[in-house]
Amino acid sequence: MEITRQTIVFDAADIDAEADFWSGVFNGRAEGDHHWQVVRCSDGSIPVGVQFAPDHKPVNWPDNPVRSHMDLWVTDIRAAHAKVLGLGAEIIQLAEGEQNFNVYADPSGHPFCLCW
């Protein structure tokens, strides 16, 4: 089996808000229509896609466990923190003690971490 590309896909009731958020995170641009969009970066890679899911509901983390989430390793946590908040992320949990990650939710409620 030869894998030619991997893309993480998020379900979202508001596909435009979700695609715009991840486009900002990855400094890319959203492409597609009202059912399916991808984020294309300047190097041509497509790190995430967004699929329209009209019944999508945000996860109530940490009360309800999630099955998967994205970790994004950053060189400057202060700048990355400010950027994702400016794009519409919500803080779920800030690092405590020796932890080296903050947990956020994207506009559709998908949890992700900024790690350093």
C-alpha positions as CSV (number, residue, x, y, z in Angstrom):
1,M,0.0,0.0,0.0
2,E,1.3,3.4,-1.0
3,I,-0.2,6.4,0.9
4,T,0.1,9.5,-1.2
5,R,-1.5,12.0,1.2
6,Q,-2.9,12.1,4.7
7,T,-5.5,14.6,5.8
8,I,-7.4,15.0,9.0
9,V,-11.1,15.7,8.4
10,F,-13.3,17.6,10.8
11,D,-17.1,17.4,10.8
12,A,-18.8,20.8,11.1
13,A,-22.3,22.2,11.0
14,D,-20.7,25.6,9.9
15,I,-18.3,24.5,7.3
16,D,-17.1,28.0,6.4
17,A,-16.3,29.0,10.0
18,E,-14.4,25.7,10.5
19,A,-12.4,25.9,7.2
20,D,-11.6,29.6,7.8
21,F,-10.3,28.8,11.3
22,W,-8.0,26.0,10.2
23,S,-6.9,28.1,7.1
24,G,-5.7,30.7,9.6
25,V,-4.0,28.2,11.8
26,F,-2.0,26.7,8.9
27,N,-1.6,30.0,7.0
28,G,-3.4,28.4,4.0
29,R,-6.6,29.0,2.1
30,A,-9.9,27.2,2.1
31,E,-11.0,25.5,-1.1
32,G,-14.2,23.7,-1.9
33,D,-17.9,24.1,-1.6
34,H,-20.7,23.9,0.9
35,H,-20.3,20.1,1.5
36,W,-16.5,19.7,1.5
37,Q,-13.5,22.1,1.9
38,V,-9.8,21.6,2.3
39,V,-7.1,23.8,3.6
40,R,-4.3,24.1,1.1
41,C,-0.9,25.5,2.2
42,S,1.5,27.4,0.1
43,D,3.6,24.2,-0.4
44,G,0.5,22.4,-1.8
45,S,0.0,20.2,1.2
46,I,-3.5,19.7,2.6
47,P,-3.3,19.2,6.4
48,V,-7.0,19.3,7.1
49,G,-10.3,19.0,5.4
50,V,-13.8,20.0,6.6
51,Q,-16.9,17.9,5.9
52,F,-20.4,19.4,6.2
53,A,-22.3,17.6,9.0
54,P,-25.5,19.4,9.8
55,D,-26.1,17.5,13.0
56,H,-22.6,18.0,14.4
57,K,-22.5,18.9,18.1
58,P,-19.4,20.0,20.0
59,V,-17.8,17.6,22.4
60,N,-18.2,18.5,26.1
61,W,-14.6,17.9,27.1
62,P,-13.3,16.8,29.6
63,D,-16.7,15.4,30.9
64,N,-17.2,13.4,27.7
65,P,-14.0,11.7,26.4
66,V,-12.9,12.3,22.8
67,R,-11.6,9.6,20.6
68,S,-9.0,11.7,18.9
69,H,-7.5,15.2,18.8
70,M,-4.7,17.0,17.0
71,D,-1.5,18.1,18.7
72,L,0.3,21.0,17.1
73,W,3.9,21.5,18.3
74,V,4.9,25.2,18.2
75,T,8.1,27.1,18.7
76,D,6.4,30.1,20.4
77,I,3.5,29.2,22.6
78,R,2.6,32.8,23.4
79,A,2.3,33.8,19.8
80,A,0.5,30.6,18.9
81,H,-1.9,31.0,21.8
82,A,-2.8,34.5,20.7
83,K,-3.2,33.5,17.1
84,V,-5.6,30.6,17.7
85,L,-7.7,32.7,20.2
86,G,-7.8,35.5,17.6
87,L,-9.1,33.0,15.0
88,G,-11.9,31.9,17.3
89,A,-10.6,29.1,19.4
90,E,-11.7,28.7,23.0
91,I,-9.5,27.7,25.9
92,I,-10.4,24.4,27.5
93,Q,-7.5,23.9,29.8
94,L,-4.2,25.7,30.3
95,A,-1.0,23.9,31.2
96,E,-0.5,23.3,34.9
97,G,2.8,22.3,36.7
98,E,5.1,20.4,34.4
99,Q,2.6,20.1,31.5
100,N,3.8,21.3,28.2
101,F,0.5,21.8,26.4
102,N,-2.7,23.9,26.4
103,V,-6.0,22.4,25.2
104,Y,-8.4,24.4,23.0
105,A,-11.6,23.9,21.0
106,D,-12.0,25.0,17.4
107,P,-15.2,26.8,16.3
108,S,-17.0,23.5,15.9
109,G,-15.9,22.3,19.3
110,H,-13.1,19.9,18.2
111,P,-10.4,19.8,20.9
112,F,-6.7,20.3,19.9
113,C,-3.5,21.0,21.8
114,L,-0.7,23.5,21.3
115,C,2.4,21.8,22.7
116,W,5.9,23.1,23.3
